[in-house]
Amino acid sequence: MRPFRLLAIVLCLIVALVAAGAVGACTTIVVGRDASADGCVLVAHNEDDAPPEVVLHHKVPRRAHEPGATVRLTGGGAVDQADATWALLWSEMPGESYSDSYLNEWGVCLTSDNCPSREDRMDLTDGGIGKMLRRLVADRARTAREGVRLAGELVERFGYQAPGRTLVIADPREAWLLCLVRGRHWLAWRVPDGEVCVIANSYVVREVDLDDSDRVLAAADIVAYAEERGWYDPGTDGPFDFARAYASPNAAEHPTNYGRQWAGLRLLAAAPPALSKDLPASVRPIRKLGVADLMAALRDHYEGTELAHPHPETGDPHPGHPGTLCSPNTQTAFVAQLRPGEPRDLRLVYWACLGRPCTGCFVPFYFGVPDFPAGWRAGGPDRPDPEAWRAWVAPPFRSDPLNAYATALNFQVRLDACYGARIGALREWLDDIEARAVWLQASFEDTARRLQRRDPEAAAAMLLDFARGFHASALEAMSETLSEK
């Protein structure tokens, strides 16, 4: 392909990515412990945001705090600081208020999907709470249930700033969907242990038994308030349906949202449901699910269905309608393997992918890594300006391990111009890298466990080298895919 032709395609793709900001949106998959191959909770997530963006990854150590210290909220309020805050793996998107994800040392994992509610009142104290909610939970919670209760208390105290959201809070034994409504109303539902759940930017929690405190927690007036606002009438509507009462109709009825939810369920359900606006919150899985199943689901573009609409010239699948799980604006993805037991440094694994998962590779970061590689922390502490972002994605392809995120973006823009011709060979290579990482887990962990008893620092370095090696293999695959044959 001539250089000027490639440049024109790149510029068009950049424009398309920016214009598609309102189309692509986050998707989360949650697997109950009895539905997973490892007997643990799994959480998978595509984080979608309009460029220009940067994604940074950090390991935050456990910290002790002075008595009387406070945490300042972005709205202006404050809460007392905890005596100690837990160690964290942190996926950060500077400049975004609701896009960060966390995994703490107790195995509590947090991520979220924007789920607009129909609430039009701003009932806030001291400016409310928003961005800091999930960080406070990640800093303090030892279990998912404890995290749900803490988040509920904070929302009732300050009021939630955003229009609505589903905050996923999981640990090795339980996974909860915390449905937040603008203001002081919330409802949390525990995903059944033997089922898999898909969330795609509209509330999925439907009929619940509010008397079952093992499965449901909520603001005390969650039903009464819906009745007061005219969103629920027990005389005509039957049992209380949270999503029907509180969800924004525009979000609930948007094909981009229920289409992605259906796409995930069709791949993972034992009995795939028909495409509709009224999909189940969770289903029995097609089999015991592993991390590879979730990676594959996060890469979906409706392949094999009538909804797939690849570009006729390049084969790029992302312009499909309704929006695809792996979307034009997917900035990063992860699968969190929340295995119970000790040592936690080897039982908790955060499989991270930079850029879109269809063109990227999930790299296994054990919780015991001393930190992420320097290149995974690079890109600047602020959201990049458009000029800097365009420099990252401009030709030619540059494999730069010291700026892993920019490398991923540059590669996917190059590949989009020849997606149909080269994605098969690329995926064969990257799938093999991921499969080797999964296959090696058991033997690698045995070796790391023995080394940890003798030399904890050497074991931590070994965990980091494990991740670095698979990332280096992925970069080699990217370079070879784009090389002229």
Residue pairs with C-beta under 8 A, 6 or more apart in sequence:
1 417
1 418
3 395
6 395
6 414
6 417
7 395
9 314
9 416
9 417
10 393
10 394
10 395
10 413
10 414
10 417
13 413
13 416
13 417
14 51
14 390
14 393
14 413
16 319
16 328
17 50
17 51
17 328
17 329
18 50
18 51
20 50
20 327
20 328
20 329
21 49
21 50
21 329
22 50
23 256
23 323
23 327
23 328
23 329
24 48
24 50
24 323
24 324
24 327
24 328
24 329
24 330
25 48
25 113
25 114
25 200
25 201
25 256
25 257
25 260
25 323
25 327
25 329
26 45
26 46
26 47
26 48
26 112
26 113
26 114
26 200
26 201
27 45
27 46
27 48
27 113
27 198
27 199
27 200
27 201
27 260
27 261
27 264
27 298
27 325
28 43
28 44
28 45
28 46
28 111
28 112
28 113
28 166
28 168
28 198
28 199
28 200
29 42
29 43
29 44
29 45
29 196
29 197
29 198
29 199
29 264
29 268
29 294
29 297
29 298
30 41
30 42
30 43
30 44
30 168
30 170
30 175
30 177
30 191
30 196
30 197
30 198
30 199
31 41
31 42
31 43
31 44
31 175
31 196
31 197
31 285
31 289
31 294
32 41
32 175
32 191
32 192
32 193
32 194
32 195
32 196
32 282
33 39
33 40
33 41
33 172
33 173
33 174
33 193
34 193
34 194
35 193
35 194
35 195
35 196
35 284
35 285
35 288
35 289
36 42
36 288
36 289
36 290
37 288
37 289
37 290
38 290
38 337
38 339
39 339
40 172
40 337
40 338
40 339
40 340
41 170
41 171
41 172
41 173
41 174
41 175
41 338
42 289
42 290
42 291
42 294
42 335
42 336
42 337
42 338
43 109
43 111
43 168
43 170
43 175
43 334
43 335
43 336
43 338
44 294
44 295
44 297
44 298
44 333
44 334
44 335
44 336
45 101
45 111
45 168
45 298
45 333
45 334
46 298
46 325
46 326
46 327
46 330
46 333
46 357
47 55
47 91
47 93
47 99
47 101
47 111
47 330
47 331
47 332
47 333
48 327
48 329
48 330
48 331
49 93
49 96
49 99
49 329
49 331
50 329
51 329
51 331
51 389
52 383
52 384
52 385
52 386
52 388
52 389
52 390
53 93
53 95
53 96
53 331
53 383
53 384
53 389
54 93
54 94
54 379
54 380
54 382
54 383
54 384
54 405
55 91
55 92
55 93
55 331
55 332
55 354
55 379
55 405
56 91
56 92
56 93
56 94
56 376
56 377
56 378
56 379
56 381
56 405
57 89
57 90
57 91
57 92
57 352
57 365
57 372
57 376
57 377
58 88
58 89
58 90
58 92
58 371
58 372
58 377
59 87
59 88
59 89
59 90
59 369
59 370
59 371
59 372
60 87
60 88
60 89
60 90
61 87
62 84
62 85
62 86
62 87
62 105
63 84
63 85
64 83
64 84
65 81
65 82
65 83
65 84
65 85
66 81
67 83
69 80
69 81
70 78
70 79
70 80
70 81
71 78
71 79
71 80
71 81
71 132
71 136
72 78
73 79
73 126
73 127
73 128
73 129
73 132
73 158
74 97
74 127
74 130
74 131
74 132
75 124
75 126
75 127
75 128
75 129
75 130
75 158
75 161
76 126
76 127
77 125
77 126
77 127
77 128
77 129
77 158
78 126
79 136
79 154
82 139
82 140
85 139
85 140
86 104
86 105
86 106
86 138
86 139
86 140
86 142
87 104
87 105
87 367
88 102
88 103
88 104
88 105
88 138
88 139
89 102
89 103
89 104
89 350
89 365
89 367
90 100
90 101
90 102
90 138
91 100
91 101
91 102
91 332
91 334
91 352
92 100
93 99
93 100
93 331
93 332
93 383
94 380
94 381
94 382
94 383
95 382
95 383
96 383
97 130
97 131
97 162
98 112
98 114
98 130
98 131
98 162
98 165
99 331
100 131
100 134
100 135
101 109
101 110
101 111
101 112
101 334
102 108
102 109
102 110
102 111
102 134
102 135
102 138
103 109
103 110
103 138
103 336
103 338
103 348
103 350
103 367
104 138
104 139
104 141
105 344
105 348
105 367
106 141
106 142
106 143
106 171
106 344
107 171
107 172
107 338
107 340
107 344
107 347
107 348
108 137
108 138
108 141
108 142
108 143
108 144
108 147
108 169
108 170
108 171
109 168
109 169
109 170
109 171
109 336
109 338
110 134
110 137
110 138
110 147
110 167
110 168
110 169
110 170
111 167
111 168
111 334
112 134
112 165
112 166
112 167
112 168
113 165
113 166
113 168
113 199
113 200
113 201
114 162
114 163
114 164
114 165
114 201
115 164
115 165
115 166
115 179
115 199
115 201
115 202
115 203
115 247
115 251
116 163
116 164
116 201
116 202
116 247
116 248
116 250
116 251
117 163
117 164
117 181
117 182
117 203
117 246
117 247
117 248
118 231
118 246
118 247
118 248
118 249
119 163
119 164
119 181
119 182
119 183
119 185
119 246
121 182
121 183
122 128
122 159
122 182
122 183
123 159
123 182
123 183
123 184
124 158
124 159
124 161
124 183
125 157
125 158
125 159
126 158
127 158
127 161
128 158
128 159
128 160
128 161
129 154
129 155
129 157
129 158
129 159
129 160
129 161
130 160
130 161
130 162
133 151
133 154
133 155
133 160
133 167
134 151
134 167
136 150
136 151
136 154
137 147
137 150
137 151
137 169
138 147
140 146
140 147
140 150
141 147
141 150
141 169
143 171
143 173
143 174
144 169
144 170
144 171
144 173
144 174
144 175
144 176
145 174
145 176
145 217
147 169
147 176
148 169
148 176
148 178
148 188
148 217
149 217
151 167
151 169
151 178
151 180
151 186
152 178
152 186
152 188
152 217
152 218
152 219
155 180
155 184
155 185
155 186
155 219
156 184
156 186
156 219
159 182
159 183
159 184
160 180
160 181
160 182
160 183
160 184
160 186
161 182
162 180
162 182
163 182
163 248
164 179
164 180
164 181
164 182
164 203
164 246
164 247
164 248
165 179
165 180
166 177
166 178
166 179
166 180
166 199
166 203
166 204
167 177
167 178
167 180
168 175
168 176
168 177
168 178
168 199
169 175
169 176
169 178
169 188
170 176
170 336
170 338
171 338
172 338
172 339
172 340
172 347
173 340
174 190
174 191
175 190
175 191
175 197
176 188
176 189
176 190
176 191
177 188
177 189
177 191
177 197
177 199
177 204
177 205
177 281
178 186
178 187
178 188
179 186
179 187
179 188
179 189
179 203
179 205
179 242
179 246
180 186
181 246
184 219
185 219
185 221
185 222
185 225
185 246
186 218
186 219
186 222
187 205
187 208
187 216
187 217
187 218
187 219
187 222
187 242
187 246
188 216
188 217
188 218
189 205
189 208
189 215
189 216
189 242
189 281
190 214
190 215
190 216
191 197
191 282
192 282
194 284
195 282
195 283
195 284
195 285
196 265
196 268
196 269
196 282
196 283
196 284
196 285
196 289
197 204
197 281
197 282
198 204
198 260
198 261
198 264
198 265
198 268
199 261
200 256
200 257
200 258
200 259
200 260
200 261
200 264
200 325
201 251
201 254
201 256
201 257
201 260
202 243
202 247
202 248
202 251
202 252
202 254
202 257
202 258
202 261
203 242
203 243
203 246
203 247
203 252
204 243
204 261
204 279
204 281
205 242
205 243
205 281
206 241
206 242
206 243
206 244
206 280
206 281
207 239
207 240
207 241
207 242
208 215
208 216
208 240
208 242
209 215
209 216
210 216
210 218
210 222
210 223
210 240
219 225
222 242
223 232
223 240
226 232
226 240
226 245
226 246
227 233
227 234
231 245
231 246
232 240
232 241
232 244
232 245
234 240
237 244
243 252
251 257
252 258
252 277
253 277
254 322
255 321
255 322
256 322
256 323
257 322
258 275
258 276
258 277
258 279
258 322
259 275
259 302
259 307
259 322
259 323
260 322
260 323
260 324
260 325
261 279
262 273
262 275
262 276
262 279
263 300
263 302
263 307
263 324
263 325
264 297
264 300
264 325
265 272
265 273
265 279
265 280
265 283
266 272
266 273
266 305
267 286
267 293
267 296
267 297
267 300
268 283
268 285
268 286
268 289
268 293
268 297
269 283
269 284
269 285
269 286
270 283
270 284
270 285
270 286
270 287
271 283
271 284
273 279
273 280
273 283
290 438
291 335
291 337
291 349
291 351
291 362
291 438
292 434
292 435
292 438
294 335
295 335
295 351
295 353
295 357
295 362
295 434
297 325
298 325
298 326
298 333
298 335
298 357
299 325
299 326
299 357
299 358
300 324
300 325
300 326
301 308
301 310
301 317
301 318
301 320
301 324
301 325
301 326
301 358
302 308
302 309
302 317
302 320
302 324
303 317
307 320
307 321
307 322
308 317
308 320
309 317
309 319
309 320
309 321
310 316
310 317
310 319
310 320
310 419
310 420
311 317
311 319
311 419
314 416
314 417
314 418
314 419
314 420
315 418
315 419
315 420
315 421
315 423
316 416
316 419
316 420
317 324
317 326
317 358
317 419
318 324
318 326
318 327
318 328
318 356
318 416
319 328
326 356
326 357
326 358
327 356
330 355
330 356
330 357
331 355
332 352
332 353
332 354
332 355
332 405
333 352
333 353
333 356
333 357
333 360
333 362
334 350
334 351
334 352
334 353
334 362
335 351
335 362
336 348
336 349
336 350
336 351
337 348
337 349
337 350
337 351
338 348
339 347
339 348
339 349
340 347
341 347
343 368
343 449
343 452
344 367
344 368
345 366
345 367
345 368
345 452
345 459
345 460
345 463
346 366
346 367
346 368
346 445
346 448
346 449
346 452
346 463
347 367
348 366
348 367
349 364
349 365
349 366
349 367
349 441
350 364
350 365
350 366
350 367
351 362
351 363
351 364
351 365
352 362
352 363
352 365
352 376
353 360
353 361
353 362
353 363
354 360
354 376
354 404
354 405
354 407
354 408
355 405
355 408
355 409
355 411
355 412
356 412
358 423
358 427
359 408
359 411
359 412
359 415
359 423
359 426
360 408
360 412
360 430
360 474
361 430
361 433
361 434
361 470
361 471
361 473
361 474
361 477
362 434
362 437
363 437
363 467
363 470
363 471
363 474
364 437
364 441
364 466
364 467
364 470
365 372
365 463
365 467
366 448
366 463
366 466
366 467
368 448
368 452
368 459
368 460
368 463
369 460
369 463
369 464
369 467
370 460
370 461
370 464
371 377
371 464
373 401
373 404
373 464
373 467
373 468
373 471
374 402
375 400
375 401
375 402
375 403
375 404
375 407
376 404
376 405
378 402
378 403
378 404
378 405
378 406
379 403
379 405
379 406
380 388
384 392
392 403
392 406
392 409
392 410
393 406
393 409
393 410
393 413
394 410
395 414
396 414
397 410
397 411
397 414
397 478
397 479
397 482
398 406
398 407
398 410
399 407
399 411
399 475
399 478
399 479
400 406
400 407
401 407
401 471
401 472
401 475
404 471
407 475
407 478
411 478
411 482
414 482
415 422
415 423
415 426
415 481
415 482
422 481
422 482
425 481
426 477
426 478
426 481
429 477
429 480
429 481
430 474
430 477
433 470
433 473
433 474
433 477
434 470
436 470
437 470
444 466
447 462
448 459
448 462
448 463
449 459
451 458
451 459
451 462
452 459
